[in-house]
Amino acid sequence: MHGEEDVVGDEAMLGVLWAMREYGFAVVRLSPVDCATVSSAIGVLSQAMREVHTHGIRTGQSGPIAPSLATWRERSQLRVKPEDAGRPLAVAAIAVAAEDAEESREERAEELEAVAASASAVLSRVAQAVLSALHHTRGTESTPTAGPRLLDTFYYPGEARWRTLCQHDQLPAPCPAHEDTGLLTAICNDTNALQAQLHGRWVDIELEEDEVAIVAGRALARLTRGRVPACMHRVCSVAPSRTSLVFEVRPDEAALERIAAAEAALAAKPLGGEACVAERYSKAAGALLAIAPPSPCTFM
């Protein structure tokens, strides 16, 4: 599914769409520039989250420790939403650099905010391109309605580091099996540990540095009436530490309510034949997907 200059509708994207319908997940290759952006973000955020996790273990903290920042024995998590305007990142920087001078804390907060914003922009474009391509292949009209988007940074200590922190305790499972609730999730990492369930068995999703996994959520499965299945996935235990960026696109709940009400009103009216029914469903499905019309997007 990799081409030298791939755009929506070409062989590479067709491979992605086929995998999404068959498996509920696919792998997309980033351009060199986007790869550098995401790799840099993982490096910077990994160091910060490692310090958060180490601090939590040594002080006995577990659970939320600041707005959008939490740490447990098996992982630490930082969540960023567009409306947060970098606030949780500043909190995280101060939390893990308590001994630094005030100027150093401010610089670190700005760096964390910048790399998170850059990575979010890249992963948002990738997710949007896949959603638009899915919409385009259905041939539907759409009412653009932007749903909530958020970026999670997860740090997993790994078995090797865990032994240096807690020699006598067993490392809990990093992330149990689950389906995401949204439309699509884009996942990239610095250590492979992601698995998906296919036909009752677990398979590894092996990602290169320049690759992103696209995982379908329950909302997309419902809106496509099962043609794109929700992907059951998990993170398995590995020896090295792992940092992952997880970008999720969720549907616009207000738009869903408006469309549901409109469809209920249409259903109460006399139908004008099979073509009319198909047209109504087509327009409703396009709006429910909450995406913009397809536009070219380069995948390397």
C-alpha positions in Angstrom: 0.0 0.0 0.0 3.0 2.3 -0.5 3.5 4.3 -3.6 6.2 6.9 -4.6 3.7 9.7 -5.0 0.3 8.6 -3.8 -2.8 10.6 -3.8 -6.4 9.9 -2.9 -7.8 7.4 -5.3 -4.5 6.0 -6.5 -3.3 2.4 -6.0 -1.8 3.2 -2.6 -5.0 4.7 -1.2 -7.1 2.0 -2.7 -5.0 -0.5 -0.8 -5.7 1.4 2.4 -9.4 1.5 1.7 -9.4 -2.2 1.0 -7.6 -3.0 4.3 -10.0 -0.8 6.2 -13.0 -2.6 4.9 -11.5 -6.1 5.4 -9.7 -5.6 8.7 -10.8 -2.3 10.3 -7.2 -1.0 10.2 -4.6 -0.1 7.6 -1.0 1.3 7.5 -0.1 4.5 5.7 3.4 5.8 4.9 4.2 9.4 5.7 6.2 11.7 3.5 9.8 12.3 4.7 8.9 15.8 6.1 5.9 14.5 8.0 7.9 11.6 9.3 10.5 14.0 10.6 7.8 16.0 12.4 6.2 13.1 14.1 9.5 11.4 15.0 10.7 14.7 16.6 7.5 15.0 18.6 7.7 11.4 19.9 11.3 12.1 21.0 10.5 15.2 22.9 7.2 14.0 24.4 8.8 10.6 25.3 11.4 12.2 27.5 8.8 14.3 29.4 6.4 11.4 29.9 9.2 9.1 31.0 10.0 11.7 33.8 6.4 11.9 34.7 6.1 8.1 35.0 9.4 7.8 37.0 8.2 10.6 39.4 4.9 8.9 39.9 6.4 5.5 40.7 8.9 7.0 43.2 6.3 9.2 44.9 3.5 6.6 44.9 1.2 8.7 42.7 -1.4 6.9 40.6 -4.1 8.3 38.5 -4.7 12.0 37.5 -2.0 14.3 38.7 -2.9 17.4 36.7 -5.5 18.5 34.1 -5.2 16.0 31.2 -2.1 14.4 32.7 -2.2 11.0 34.5 0.2 8.3 35.4 -0.2 4.7 36.5 2.2 1.8 37.1 1.9 0.5 33.5 1.7 3.9 31.6 1.5 7.6 31.7 -0.9 9.7 29.5 -1.1 13.3 28.3 -4.2 14.4 26.5 -4.3 17.5 24.3 -7.4 19.0 22.8 -7.5 22.1 20.5 -9.4 24.1 23.1 -6.7 23.4 25.8 -4.4 25.9 24.1 -1.3 24.1 25.5 -2.4 24.4 29.2 -1.9 20.7 30.1 1.5 20.7 28.4 2.6 23.6 30.6 1.4 21.8 33.6 3.2 18.6 32.5 6.5 20.5 31.9 6.3 22.1 35.4 5.4 18.7 37.0 8.4 16.9 35.6 10.9 19.8 35.9 10.2 21.0 39.4 13.9 21.7 40.1 14.4 23.7 36.9 14.5 27.5 36.9 11.3 29.3 35.9 12.8 30.3 32.5 13.7 26.6 31.8 10.2 25.5 32.7 8.7 28.0 30.3 10.9 27.0 27.5 10.1 23.4 28.0 6.4 24.0 28.1 6.7 25.9 24.8 8.6 23.1 23.2 6.1 20.5 24.3 3.2 22.6 23.0 4.9 23.2 19.7 5.8 19.5 18.9 2.3 18.3 20.0 0.7 20.9 17.7 2.9 19.9 14.8 2.3 16.2 15.2 -1.5 16.7 15.6 -1.5 18.6 12.3 0.2 15.7 10.5 -1.9 13.0 12.0 -5.1 15.1 11.4 -4.3 15.3 7.6 -3.7 11.6 7.4 -7.0 10.7 9.2 -8.9 13.3 7.1 -7.5 11.9 3.9 -8.6 8.4 4.7 -12.1 9.6 5.8 -12.4 11.6 2.7 -11.4 8.7 0.5 -13.9 6.4 2.2 -16.5 9.0 1.6 -15.5 9.5 -2.0 -15.8 5.8 -2.8 -19.3 5.8 -1.5 -20.2 8.6 -4.0 -22.2 10.5 -1.3 -22.8 14.1 -0.8 -21.6 15.5 2.5 -22.3 18.3 5.0 -19.0 19.2 6.4 -19.2 19.1 10.2 -15.9 19.0 12.1 -16.0 16.6 15.1 -13.8 16.8 18.1 -10.2 15.7 17.7 -7.6 15.0 20.4 -4.1 13.8 20.7 -3.0 11.4 23.5 0.7 10.7 24.3 1.2 7.4 26.0 4.4 6.3 27.7 4.9 2.6 28.6 8.0 1.8 30.7 8.5 -1.6 29.3 9.6 -4.7 31.2 13.3 -3.8 31.3 12.9 -0.4 32.8 10.1 -1.6 35.1 12.5 -4.0 36.7 14.8 -1.1 37.6 11.9 0.8 39.1 9.9 -1.9 40.8 12.0 -5.1 41.0 9.5 -7.1 43.0 6.2 -6.2 41.3 4.9 -7.5 38.1 4.3 -5.0 35.3 0.5 -4.7 34.7 -0.8 -5.2 31.1 0.0 -2.0 29.2 -3.4 -1.5 27.5 -6.1 -4.2 27.4 -8.2 -5.1 24.3 -10.7 -2.4 23.3 -12.5 -0.7 20.4 -12.2 3.1 20.1 -15.5 5.0 20.2 -14.7 7.6 17.5 -14.5 7.5 13.7 -10.8 6.9 13.1 -7.6 6.8 15.2 -4.1 7.4 13.8 -1.4 5.7 15.8 2.4 6.0 15.6 5.1 4.7 18.0 8.8 4.3 18.6 8.5 0.6 19.6 6.2 -1.9 18.0 3.7 -3.4 20.5 0.3 -2.8 18.8 -1.9 -5.8 18.0 -5.2 -6.1 16.3 -7.7 -9.0 16.5 -8.5 -10.7 13.2 -10.8 -13.7 12.9 -10.3 -14.5 16.6 -6.6 -14.3 16.7 -4.1 -11.5 17.5 -1.8 -10.2 14.9 1.1 -7.7 15.2 0.8 -4.3 13.5 4.4 -3.7 12.6 5.1 0.0 12.0 8.3 1.5 10.5 9.4 4.9 11.6 7.6 6.6 8.7 4.3 4.6 9.1 1.0 5.3 10.8 -1.7 2.8 11.7 -5.2 3.9 11.0 -7.8 2.1 13.2 -11.6 2.3 12.7 -13.8 3.1 15.7 -17.3 2.1 16.6 -18.8 5.3 15.3 -17.4 4.7 11.8 -18.6 1.1 11.9 -22.2 2.2 12.8 -22.2 5.0 10.1 -21.0 2.6 7.4 -23.5 -0.1 8.6 -20.6 -2.5 9.3 -18.9 -2.1 5.9 -15.9 -0.8 7.8 -15.6 -2.9 11.0 -14.5 -1.4 14.3 -11.0 -2.7 15.1 -10.4 -4.5 18.4 -6.8 -3.7 19.4 -4.4 -3.8 22.3 -0.9 -3.0 23.4 1.2 -6.0 24.4 4.1 -6.2 26.9 7.5 -5.7 25.4 11.0 -5.3 27.0 11.9 -1.8 25.8 10.0 1.4 26.7 7.4 2.6 24.2 5.9 6.0 23.4 2.9 6.3 21.1 1.0 9.3 19.7 -2.7 8.5 19.3 -4.8 11.0 17.4 -8.6 10.3 17.4 -11.3 11.9 15.3 -14.7 11.7 16.8 -18.1 12.5 15.2 -19.9 15.8 15.8 -22.6 14.7 18.3 -24.7 17.8 17.7 -24.7 17.1 14.0 -25.7 13.5 14.6 -28.7 14.6 16.6 -29.8 17.0 13.9 -29.4 14.4 11.2 -31.3 11.8 13.2 -34.2 14.2 13.7 -34.3 15.0 10.0 -34.2 11.4 9.0 -37.0 10.6 11.4 -39.1 13.3 9.8 -38.3 12.0 6.3 -39.2 8.5 7.4 -42.7 9.6 8.4 -43.4 10.9 4.9 -44.5 8.8 1.9 -41.6 7.3 0.0 -41.1 8.1 -3.6 -39.7 4.8 -4.8 -36.5 3.0 -4.4 -34.4 5.7 -5.9 -35.7 8.2 -3.5 -34.9 6.0 -0.5 -31.3 5.5 -1.8 -30.8 9.2 -2.3 -32.0 9.9 1.2 -29.7 7.3 2.7 -26.8 8.6 0.6 -27.1 12.2 1.8 -27.7 11.2 5.4 -24.7 8.8 5.4 -22.5 11.5 3.9 -23.5 14.0 6.6 -23.1 11.5 9.4 -19.5 10.9 8.4 -18.9 14.5 9.4 -16.1 15.0 6.8 -15.3 17.4 4.0 -15.3 16.5 0.3 -12.2 14.6 -0.7 -9.0 16.5 -1.6 -5.6 15.3 -2.8 -3.2 14.2 -0.1 0.3 12.9 -0.6 1.5 9.6 0.9 5.0 8.5 0.4 
